[in-house]
Amino acid sequence: MYKYIILIVFFIYYLIIKLYNKKKSSPFPIDVVYTWAGEKQSINDRLSNNDELKYSLRSIFQYMPWINHIYILMNPPKKKPSWFNEKYKKKITIIDHYDTYFDKQYLPTTNSHSIETTLHNIPNLSEHFIYFNDDFFIGKPLSYLDFFTPDGKIVYCENNLNNCKNLQIKNKEKKINFKLPIHCGLSYHLPFPNKKNIIKKFNNTYPDYIHWIRSIKKRKNDGNDICSINNLKDWCQQQHSPIMKYAKDNDNAVSKKILDSDIKFYYNGNINELQNLYSNPPKFFCINDTDNFKNLDDKNKYYNFVNNILEKFYKKHLFEY
């Protein structure tokens, strides 16, 4: 009798595990795309490298094992990071801007907004993908359902679509005379799920807007000086919220509220809170670089502290497959 009970319990347990794994696994390929400036040491927070990418990749390997492939889109010339594991090449492809800009008149560029308009041109990229910055990290096991619906629609953070308005500032001279997308303000700093065909359709709907962004090859700080000059709202070049809105309006996306407890932003000054990663990690967190350092030595000391914590949180042996 006990033998049959044990068999039944084992069978139920097996079914639960199967259902759990089915929920976690994606019914279609999902890739990850990073944009990366390269392995530079600089006091400039937009161009410097602090090994964030290494630990961000580890966070994906640890908590999103269902990801199909990872692409790192970097400033030319493409080059493997010094810490790159040779076994990574089974899972990771490194490319540069010359692989995604079909029209080379827009190169060279360091404008991240421009670069983001070309993600759908990455060779062999799956239709469904998630866009990461190198300072994004995953703190808990995630399902593909955190990013896409079972039928392939995009799941966007509801918080990003609460304040959508005309990009032109009301009652100011109109200096931009081409079609502009709807603007929803600054997007939450999170990984962004997307689809290649959505970006392509968006670019085809607003071709002059895309050309204008790509023509701006250098970005000063947050890039809002360009917006102000043209009487446009702040973050006028940022692609995330306009594409979210476009996808939602064309029935290709659904919104989902992200709880405050699921997101954590670590900046210089509250970095000691990183110690809580061990006991209470959020789903998503960002260690955003700052330019508040007096010199490069101070910055390196700060990131040595950060990286020691990340080294313990993401166990190295798990990624040398």
Secondary structure, DSSP 8 states (H G I E B T S, - for coil): -HHHHHHHHHHHHHHHHHHHHHHHS-SS-EEEEEEE--S---S-TTT---SHHHHHHHHHHHH-TT---EEEEESSS----TT--GGGGGTEEEEEGGGT-SSGGG-S---HHHHHTTGGGSTT--SEEEEEETTEEE-S---GGGTB-TTS-EEEEGGGGSS-B-SB-TTS-----S----B--S--SS-EEEEHHHHHHHHHHSHHHHHHHHH-----TTSHHHHHHTTB-TTTT--HHHHHHHHHHTTSEEEE---GGGEEEE-TTSGGGGGGGTTS--SEEEE---S--SSHHHHHHHHHHHHHHHHHHS-GGGG--
